[in-house]
Amino acid sequence: MSNLPHIDAITIVAKATIAGEQASDAALRNLADLVSATTTQAEAIQLPPHATQSTLDHLRTAMIAAFDSRRAVVMAHQELGALAQRLGASPESFGDLWPCPRFPTGATEQAPRLRAAA
């Protein structure tokens, strides 16, 4: 355990930040599903395009708001990370407790080669 006095506060805020980012992404997916369902079902029951246009205009507004919300949460994450660093937090000081997920390296592990049994 680190001797960093703010570790609990930083960890709690970091976990809440990540949850906020995940919720923002979920909101975008849900709105995209709503757009897809609306257009698919309107076509399935052969509604003319103008019948759902005002609905899609509202959904467009909702999508833009969701993207703006996600951007704000990500920017808050960056600011909170800078604050945590000023308070002494770093991957080195937190070790395995570092709350932010790491970027994937992109490297894939090679499976061991199997040899034919005689």
N, C-alpha and C positions, 0 to 999 in steps of 0.2 A: 504494500500500500504506500502510496506517495505521501510525503509530508506536506504537500500542497494544501494550504488551508481552505481553498475554495473548490476542492475536487467534487464535493457532493453537489454544490450549486451548478458548477459547470456541466457535470454529467446529467443532471436533471434537465437543464435547459437544452443540452445537445440532443438528448433523446426526444424531447418535445419538438425540437426543430425538425429532426428527421421525420417524426410522425406528421408534422405539418406539411412537409414536402411530399410525403407519400399520399396524404389526403388531397393535396392539390392535384397530383397526378391522377388519383382516383376520380376526382371531380371532372377532370378533362375527359377521361375515358368514359365516364357515365354520360356526359353531355354528347360525346361522339356517338355513343350507343343510341341515345335518344334521337339524334339527327338521323342516324341510319334506320332506326325503327320507323320513324315518322315517314321518311321518303319511301322506304320499302313497302310499308302498309298502304300508303296513299296510292302507290303504283298498283299494289295488289287489288285494291278495290276500285281501281281505274278513276281516281279523282283527277280532275284537270290540275295542272301545275299551279294555277292561281289560287286554288282552294287552300293550299297550305303555305302560300308565300308569306303571309303575315306571321304565321307560326315560326317559319324558318328565319324570318327577320329577328324575332325575339330570341331564338336559339343562337343566332349569330352574335347578338349582344351578350348573351350569357357566356358563350365561348370566349369572346374577347375579354370579358371580365375575369373569367377563370384563368386565362393566360396572364393577364395583368396581376392577378392574385399570386399565381405561381412565381412570377418574376419577383414580386415583392418579398415572398417568403425566402426565395433563394438569396436575394440581396441581404435580407436580415440574417440569414445563415452566415454569409460572408462577414458581416459586421460583428456578429456574435463570436465567430472564430477569431477575429482580430482582437476582440475584447478578452477572450479566453487566453490568447497568447500573451497579451499585456499582463494578465494575472498570473502568468507563469506556466500555462498549459502548453504542452507540445506532445507529439507522438512519443518523444523520448521520455518525458516526465511521466506520461500516463501509461506507457508500455501497453499491455494487453487491455487496459481499461479505456484506451482512446476511443471515444464514442462515435466518431465519424467513420462511415464505411470507406474503405480504400477503393481507389480506381482499379479496375481489372488491369492486369499487366498485358493482357493480350497474348501472352505466351501460353501455349497449350503444352501440357505434359505429354511426352511420348509414352505410349504404352510399351511395356517390355516386349521384345520380339519373342515369339514362341518358336521353339525348335520342334521339328518333327520327331516323334518318339520312334525308336527302332523296333 
